[in-house]
Amino acid sequence: MTEDLECARADCRAAATHHIVWRNPRIHDADRRKIWPACDEHVGFLSDYLRTREFPVEVSEGLPS
């Protein structure tokens, strides 16, 4: 169940409150996207980590349906 998702940050066990949708354009087509769940504390860290690699990133509050 999506309500039980934990943050994707290593060693974080907090409940996810956001989801980060991203892809690596060098190896994935536009329709191939990954989703990382993130807690309030780590959503900025995780999205910045992906953006510094120049990956397309979308951050949304809540969890994907």
N, C-alpha and C positions, 0 to 999 in steps of 0.2 A: 504494500500500500504506500502511496506517495506521502501520507502523513507521517510515516516512520523514517523518512530519509534523513540520513546524517550528512553533515557537511563533507565536501570532498577534500578539504584541507587535511594533510597528513596529521594524524594523531588528534584530530578534532572529533569529538563525539556529540557535538551540539546538534540540535534539530535544525534542519534546513528551513530557511524562510524565504529564499530566493532561488532562482535557477538561472544559470549562465549557459546560453546556447552559443556554440562556437564551431568552427571547422578549420582545418589546415588546408588552405587553397592549393598548396603545392602537391598534395596527394589525394584530395577529395573533391568531387564535383560539388556544385552548389546545393544539390539536394541531399548531400550527406552531411548531417550536422550532429554534434555531440552535445549532451546536456550534463552539466555539473551542478549538483545541488550545493548551496552555500548558506552558511549561517550569517547573521548580521555582522559579526566580528570579521569574517573572512571574505565576504563578497567583494570588497574592494581589492584585497590582495590577489584573489584568484582571477578576477577580471583584468587587473593590471598585468599579471603574469602572462596572460594570453595576448593582450594588446601589445606588449613589448616584442612579441614574436610576430607582430603584424597579422594576427589572425582576426577575421571578422568576429565580433563579439556582440551579443545582445544580452542585457541583464533585465530580468523581470522580477518583481516582487511576487511572492507566492510560489507555488509549485506547479509544474505542468500538469495539465489534465490528462 
